[in-house]
Amino acid sequence: MRLYAEAPLTAVAGLLESVETAATPSAQRAQIPVIQSAVHTWGQTLHDLLDVSPLASRAFVLDESATNLRELVDGVIALLSPSATQRGLRLSSSIDQTVAERILADSARLGQIFFHLLNRTVQSSTHGEIALVVRAEPSNSGSQRIVISVTDAGEKAAHAEQLRLFGPSADEASAGERLGDADACLPLCQILAQRMQGELSIASSSDSGTRASFSAPFTVDQWRPSAEQARHAQAPLFALVAQSQEAAASTPSEPFERRYLDALSEEGIDLHTFLGGWRHSMDDDLKRLSGLSHERDSEGLSSVLHRLSGAVGLVGARSLMEALQRASTTPLEHEAGAIDALMERAKTLVAQLDTAVDPHRSTIR
């Protein structure tokens, strides 16, 4: 692993640092520091994961330098967005304007804490949105106490309904296994937090979701962005990652949770029969929706949109389910183009599920 992963990654970091940015278009130039930050975070995380020596025997020396927290956060979210998307989760970040532009910190180590806290929440969550929020508390004229919180803000209702229908055992077992891996990194984060004279806390409940927080004092290197930085501010890297993934896909896709169908299969339900009936119902509702959207029939539209939201929820298409639910409450406020877009997403989901089941067995490929 060190030969084929860690060493090449160190080389990539060096190559990025040597990139000449003067002739690079401004949009790309603004993203290079974010990419560099993501690579350094990834490299430090990989290094510690591959280190088999006991934590107590390791020397943790912080190498502080001017660190842009916004670039750091965008880089961490970019690293974890693909795995979050696969689980039907959305990652978001919010950094208060009072947070200084640059602080003195070990960027790789600080990014490592962010990475593990966010990854732990991703692994323990099943639906909705995970928010990473950064704010500042005044310390003195030259420093700030930076407070970072990670919260699973997803709704629990649909998940509870699925557990009622299909049983919680398989999902809880797999979630426990994933959390066991993620929790193994918490002792390291505790040590790093102590080295930074900070505090780290983890909490989880069925009502509030998973919460993790870290806070520590940091010396301010630069309070506000320069005029050049503000002029070239671009979309976060994780948004560009998502765009590139969509562009690279040969066909459109609609995310859905495969474990929902796995749960049906484990209950002895034949997936070919189930999906055949599910598709027939979807086709009928989509055909009906197409006609109603042009008739401006508010009551009929609400009924069909609500029925479709329930159907896509059965197969774990959380994002589409929520979009259909929102549209069902005020259908006439949506232009025909918006309803058409929802229909296309539903058709994409149907097409995906047509090929999701093994043709020879009642299992997900």
ZISULJO-V383487 format. One record per pair of residues at least 24 apart in sequence whose C-alpha atoms are under 6 Angstrom apart, sorted by sequence separation. I is the first residue (numbers start at 1). J is the second residue. If there is no record, write none. Layout:
BEGIN
i={I I}
j={J J}
END
This chain:
BEGIN
i={129 129 128 302 127 68 68 298 37 67 66 67 99 34 38 66 67 99 37 38 66 89 91 93 95 65 76 89 90 91 92 93 94 95 96 64 65 67 89 93 34 64 64 63 62 124 123 260 260 152 152 151 257 151 256 150 256 120 150 255 149 149 148 148 41 45 147 40 147 146 41 146 41 145 145 144 144 143 113 143 142 143 142 271 270 254 166 104 103 103 103 102 102 101 101 100 101 101 78 77 74 74}
j={153 154 154 328 154 101 102 332 72 102 102 103 135 71 75 103 104 136 75 76 104 127 129 131 133 104 115 128 129 130 131 132 133 134 135 104 105 107 129 133 75 105 106 106 106 175 178 315 316 209 210 210 316 211 316 211 317 182 212 317 212 213 213 214 108 112 214 108 215 215 111 216 112 216 217 217 218 218 189 219 219 220 220 362 362 349 263 219 219 220 221 221 222 222 223 223 224 225 238 238 236 237}
END
